[in-house]
Amino acid sequence: MTPAPRETAAARLQRILTELLWIAERDGPTWDEAAAHLGVDVEVLRADLTLASMIGADSDDYLDMPVELYTEGDRVHVTLHGFDRPLRLTPAEALVLLVAAQARVDRPGSADDSDDEPAADALTRALDKVARLLGVDPGSDLDVDLGIRDAAVFDALRRAVDGRRAVEIEHLRVADDARTTRVVEPWTVFRDGGGWYLTGHCRRAGAERVFRVDRIVAARVLDEPVDVPADPPTAAALRPDADAPRLVLDLAPDARWVAESYPTESVEPTVDGGTRITLAVTSVGWAERLLLRLGPLATVVRADPPMDADLARAAAERILARYEGEPGRR
């Protein structure tokens, strides 16, 4: 028998907030009524509310406890303190919100979504309000990198997905940048980890494939209807090409986040408390940027096929040469 999936902390928090708000808006529902309406067992509801009522219990004089819980017979009462006004965003939080909204507005093809026009207009107005409060101009002060190499390619892929039509793509192979032509029955175009990806059935490979959009140099929508799975895979199906180069890195303890932030094929502890990982390299440029960011926290153990022994140094020298070659630079 397959065990039930473990509940995440985020899912439980969302459920607890729903329970608190629903009960607080009512004049003491019974435990059975509340549990039935909220779709949980009474025991689960009791545990959730008890946990919520302990928030802030370590504060001085118990003054920072936002949830007051008390029972009366078989009825439960919740009083919420400090939930009666919206939270104020910090400037940093507001800027993150602004950048995310600007990215949605700037996304290629957004203007063509006639069904989303009211929502897009509302988003633009909200964006302007937040920008005025922060004193920035989204058009000139924010440079949002959507990770899209060619807007025309992205738009064609999106039209193919939305119209359930096959698409012919010219794709740069990861290993050697050789250009290949493929016909793909597209399922989804999605963003993950800072990049855009196309998933679908590749007729040339005869199997499901994931393509980085920034390695697609041309796309043409074909007049061929295709079937799409009811639940097409997205980030969970993100797998590197079989011919992609592999890079083995030794990471210092402070760089352990790399193993948690990028798809890895193996993760092993090292005797000095660090971590050895094997990564699929989507492009040499990506590997160079990662190594430049890590600096002395990462050591290249090996690469298959072989690459420059010091990718980071080579990239740094190119950047320095370009920097020194700019007018006015010394």
C-alpha positions as CSV (number, residue, x, y, z in Angstrom):
1,M,0.0,0.0,0.0
2,T,1.4,3.4,-1.0
3,P,1.9,5.7,2.0
4,A,0.1,9.0,2.0
5,P,2.2,11.9,0.8
6,R,3.8,13.9,3.6
7,E,2.1,17.2,4.2
8,T,4.4,20.2,3.7
9,A,4.7,23.0,6.2
10,A,3.3,25.5,3.7
11,A,0.2,23.4,3.1
12,R,-0.4,23.1,6.9
13,L,0.1,26.8,7.4
14,Q,-2.4,27.6,4.7
15,R,-4.9,25.3,6.2
16,I,-4.4,26.7,9.7
17,L,-5.0,30.3,8.4
18,T,-8.2,29.2,6.7
19,E,-9.4,27.5,9.9
20,L,-8.6,30.6,12.1
21,L,-10.3,33.0,9.8
22,W,-13.4,30.9,9.3
23,I,-14.0,30.3,13.0
24,A,-13.1,33.9,14.0
25,E,-15.9,35.1,11.7
26,R,-18.5,32.9,13.4
27,D,-20.0,33.0,16.9
28,G,-18.7,29.8,18.3
29,P,-19.4,26.9,16.0
30,T,-19.2,23.4,17.4
31,W,-16.1,21.4,16.8
32,D,-18.0,19.0,14.6
33,E,-19.5,21.9,12.5
34,A,-16.2,23.5,12.0
35,A,-14.4,20.3,11.1
36,A,-17.1,19.2,8.7
37,H,-17.1,22.6,6.9
38,L,-13.3,22.8,6.8
39,G,-12.9,19.2,5.6
40,V,-10.6,18.0,8.4
41,D,-11.0,15.6,11.4
42,V,-11.8,17.1,14.7
43,E,-8.5,15.9,16.1
44,V,-6.6,17.6,13.3
45,L,-8.5,20.8,13.9
46,R,-7.8,20.7,17.6
47,A,-4.1,20.2,17.0
48,D,-4.0,23.0,14.4
49,L,-5.7,25.6,16.7
50,T,-3.7,24.6,19.7
51,L,-0.5,25.2,17.7
52,A,-1.7,28.5,16.5
53,S,-2.7,29.6,20.0
54,M,0.9,29.1,21.1
55,I,2.4,31.6,18.6
56,G,4.1,34.3,20.6
57,A,4.0,32.4,23.9
58,D,7.7,33.2,24.5
59,S,7.1,36.9,24.4
60,D,7.3,39.1,27.5
61,D,4.0,39.1,29.4
62,Y,2.5,37.2,26.5
63,L,1.7,40.4,24.7
64,D,2.6,39.2,21.2
65,M,0.2,36.3,20.9
66,P,-2.1,37.1,17.9
67,V,-4.4,34.1,18.3
68,E,-6.8,33.7,21.3
69,L,-8.5,30.3,21.6
70,Y,-11.1,29.3,24.1
71,T,-13.8,26.6,24.2
72,E,-17.3,26.7,25.7
73,G,-18.8,23.2,26.0
74,D,-18.5,21.7,22.5
75,R,-18.1,25.1,20.9
76,V,-14.8,26.8,19.9
77,H,-14.1,30.5,19.8
78,V,-11.2,32.2,18.1
79,T,-10.2,35.9,18.5
80,L,-7.6,37.3,16.2
81,H,-5.5,40.3,17.4
82,G,-3.6,42.3,14.8
83,F,-5.3,40.7,11.8
84,D,-7.6,43.7,11.2
85,R,-5.2,45.8,9.1
86,P,-3.0,44.9,6.1
87,L,0.7,44.3,6.6
88,R,3.0,47.1,5.5
89,L,5.6,46.1,2.9
90,T,9.2,47.0,3.5
91,P,10.9,48.8,0.6
92,A,12.8,45.6,-0.3
93,E,9.5,43.6,-0.3
94,A,7.8,46.2,-2.5
95,L,10.7,46.2,-4.9
96,V,10.5,42.4,-5.3
97,L,6.8,42.7,-5.9
98,L,7.4,45.4,-8.5
99,V,10.0,43.4,-10.4
100,A,7.8,40.3,-10.5
101,A,4.9,42.4,-11.8
102,Q,7.1,44.1,-14.4
103,A,8.3,40.7,-15.6
104,R,4.7,39.6,-16.1
105,V,3.9,42.8,-18.0
106,D,7.0,42.6,-20.2
107,R,6.6,38.9,-21.1
108,P,6.5,38.5,-24.8
109,G,3.0,37.8,-26.1
110,S,1.3,39.3,-23.0
111,A,-0.3,42.0,-25.1
112,D,-1.9,39.4,-27.3
113,D,-3.9,37.8,-24.5
114,S,-7.2,39.4,-25.1
115,D,-8.9,37.3,-22.4
116,D,-6.5,38.7,-19.9
117,E,-6.8,42.3,-20.8
118,P,-8.8,43.4,-17.7
119,A,-6.3,41.6,-15.4
120,A,-3.3,43.1,-17.4
121,D,-4.7,46.6,-17.1
122,A,-5.3,46.1,-13.3
123,L,-1.8,44.8,-12.9
124,T,-0.3,47.8,-14.9
125,R,-2.2,50.2,-12.7
126,A,-1.1,48.5,-9.5
127,L,2.5,48.5,-10.9
128,D,2.4,52.2,-11.4
129,K,1.1,52.8,-7.8
130,V,3.9,50.7,-6.3
131,A,6.5,52.4,-8.5
132,R,5.3,55.9,-7.4
133,L,5.6,54.9,-3.8
134,L,9.1,53.7,-4.3
135,G,10.1,56.6,-6.5
136,V,11.2,54.5,-9.5
137,D,10.2,54.4,-13.1
138,P,9.6,50.8,-14.2
139,G,10.3,51.7,-17.8
140,S,13.8,53.0,-17.2
141,D,14.9,52.0,-13.6
142,L,14.1,48.3,-13.8
143,D,15.9,46.0,-16.2
144,V,14.1,42.6,-15.9
145,D,16.0,39.8,-17.5
146,L,13.3,37.2,-18.6
147,G,16.0,34.8,-19.8
148,I,14.5,35.0,-23.4
149,R,17.0,35.0,-26.2
150,D,14.6,35.7,-29.0
151,A,11.1,37.1,-28.4
152,A,9.8,35.9,-31.7
153,V,10.9,32.3,-30.9
154,F,9.3,32.5,-27.5
155,D,6.0,33.8,-29.0
156,A,6.0,31.0,-31.6
157,L,6.5,28.4,-29.0
158,R,3.7,29.9,-26.9
159,R,1.3,30.0,-29.8
160,A,2.1,26.4,-30.6
161,V,1.4,25.3,-27.0
162,D,-1.8,27.4,-26.8
163,G,-3.1,26.2,-30.2
164,R,-2.0,22.6,-29.7
165,R,0.0,22.6,-32.9
166,A,3.3,21.0,-33.8
167,V,6.3,23.3,-34.0
168,E,9.5,22.9,-36.0
169,I,12.5,24.2,-34.1
170,E,16.2,24.8,-34.8
171,H,18.0,23.9,-31.7
172,L,21.7,24.2,-30.6
173,R,22.9,20.9,-29.3
174,V,24.4,21.4,-25.8
175,A,27.6,19.4,-26.4
176,D,29.0,21.3,-29.4
177,D,26.4,24.0,-30.4
178,A,25.7,22.1,-33.6
179,R,22.3,23.2,-35.1
180,T,19.7,20.5,-35.4
181,T,16.1,20.7,-36.8
182,R,13.4,18.9,-34.9
183,V,9.6,18.7,-34.9
184,V,8.1,18.8,-31.4
185,E,4.6,18.2,-30.3
186,P,4.6,20.8,-27.5
187,W,3.1,20.4,-24.1
188,T,4.2,23.3,-22.0
189,V,6.5,26.4,-21.9
190,F,7.5,27.1,-18.4
191,R,10.1,29.1,-16.4
192,D,12.3,27.3,-13.8
193,G,15.5,28.4,-12.1
194,G,15.8,31.6,-14.1
195,G,15.4,29.9,-17.5
196,W,12.6,29.1,-19.9
197,Y,11.9,25.5,-21.1
198,L,9.8,23.7,-23.7
199,T,8.6,20.2,-23.0
200,G,7.0,17.9,-25.5
201,H,7.3,14.8,-27.6
202,C,10.3,15.1,-30.0
203,R,9.6,13.2,-33.2
204,R,13.3,12.9,-34.0
205,A,14.1,11.3,-30.6
206,G,10.8,9.5,-30.5
207,A,10.4,10.4,-26.8
208,E,9.6,13.2,-24.3
209,R,12.3,15.9,-24.3
210,V,13.0,19.2,-22.5
211,F,14.6,22.0,-24.4
212,R,16.0,25.2,-23.1
213,V,14.3,28.1,-24.9
214,D,17.5,30.1,-25.1
215,R,19.1,27.4,-27.2
216,I,16.3,27.5,-29.8
217,V,17.3,29.8,-32.5
218,A,14.2,29.5,-34.8
219,A,10.7,28.2,-34.4
220,R,7.8,27.7,-36.9
221,V,4.3,26.7,-35.9
222,L,3.0,23.9,-38.2
223,D,-0.6,23.3,-39.2
224,E,-0.6,19.9,-37.5
225,P,-2.9,19.4,-34.4
226,V,-1.3,17.4,-31.6
227,D,-2.5,15.6,-28.5
228,V,-1.4,16.9,-25.1
229,P,-1.3,14.8,-21.9
230,A,-3.9,15.7,-19.3
231,D,-1.1,16.5,-16.8
232,P,2.0,17.5,-18.8
233,P,5.2,17.5,-16.9
234,T,7.0,20.8,-16.2
235,A,9.9,21.4,-13.7
236,A,9.6,17.9,-12.2
237,A,10.4,16.4,-15.6
238,L,13.5,18.6,-16.1
239,R,16.2,16.3,-17.2
240,P,19.4,17.2,-19.0
241,D,20.1,15.9,-22.5
242,A,22.0,12.5,-22.5
243,D,24.8,14.1,-24.5
244,A,25.2,17.1,-22.2
245,P,28.7,17.5,-20.7
246,R,29.1,16.6,-17.0
247,L,31.0,18.6,-14.5
248,V,32.2,17.3,-11.1
249,L,32.8,19.9,-8.5
250,D,34.1,19.9,-4.9
251,L,32.2,22.5,-2.9
252,A,33.3,24.1,0.3
253,P,30.7,23.9,3.2
254,D,29.5,27.5,2.4
255,A,28.7,26.5,-1.2
256,R,26.4,23.6,-0.2
257,W,23.5,25.6,-1.5
258,V,24.6,24.8,-5.1
259,A,23.5,21.2,-4.6
260,E,20.1,22.4,-3.4
261,S,19.6,25.0,-6.1
262,Y,20.5,23.1,-9.3
263,P,19.6,19.7,-10.7
264,T,22.4,17.4,-9.7
265,E,23.1,13.8,-10.7
266,S,25.0,12.9,-7.6
267,V,25.8,14.5,-4.2
268,E,28.5,13.0,-1.9
269,P,30.0,14.3,1.3
270,T,33.8,14.8,1.3
271,V,36.2,14.2,4.2
272,D,36.8,17.9,4.8
273,G,33.1,18.6,5.4
274,G,32.4,19.8,1.9
275,T,30.3,18.3,-0.9
276,R,31.2,16.7,-4.3
277,I,28.5,17.1,-6.9
278,T,28.0,16.1,-10.5
279,L,26.1,18.6,-12.7
280,A,24.9,18.4,-16.3
281,V,26.2,21.5,-18.1
282,T,23.6,23.2,-20.2
283,S,26.3,25.5,-21.7
284,V,29.9,26.4,-21.1
285,G,28.9,30.0,-20.4
286,W,26.5,28.8,-17.7
287,A,29.3,26.8,-16.1
288,E,31.7,29.8,-16.3
289,R,29.2,32.1,-14.6
290,L,28.6,29.5,-11.8
291,L,32.3,29.1,-11.1
292,L,32.9,32.9,-11.2
293,R,30.2,33.2,-8.6
294,L,31.6,30.5,-6.4
295,G,35.2,31.6,-6.6
296,P,37.5,29.7,-4.2
297,L,34.5,27.8,-2.8
298,A,34.5,25.4,-5.8
299,T,37.1,23.2,-7.3
300,V,36.7,21.5,-10.7
301,V,37.5,17.8,-10.2
302,R,36.9,16.7,-13.8
303,A,34.7,17.3,-16.8
304,D,33.4,14.9,-19.3
305,P,34.1,15.6,-22.1
306,P,37.2,17.7,-21.1
307,M,36.8,21.4,-20.8
308,D,39.2,24.2,-20.0
309,A,40.9,23.3,-16.8
310,D,40.1,26.7,-15.3
311,L,36.8,27.8,-16.7
312,A,36.4,30.6,-14.1
313,R,39.9,32.1,-14.8
314,A,39.3,32.0,-18.6
315,A,36.0,33.7,-18.2
316,A,37.4,36.3,-15.8
317,E,40.2,37.1,-18.3
318,R,37.7,37.6,-21.1
319,I,35.5,39.9,-19.0
320,L,38.6,41.9,-17.8
321,A,39.8,42.3,-21.4
322,R,36.4,43.5,-22.6
323,Y,36.2,45.9,-19.6
324,E,39.6,47.4,-20.2
325,G,38.8,47.8,-23.9
326,E,35.8,50.0,-23.3
327,P,36.4,53.8,-24.0
328,G,37.4,55.7,-20.9
329,R,38.6,52.6,-19.1
330,R,42.2,52.3,-17.9
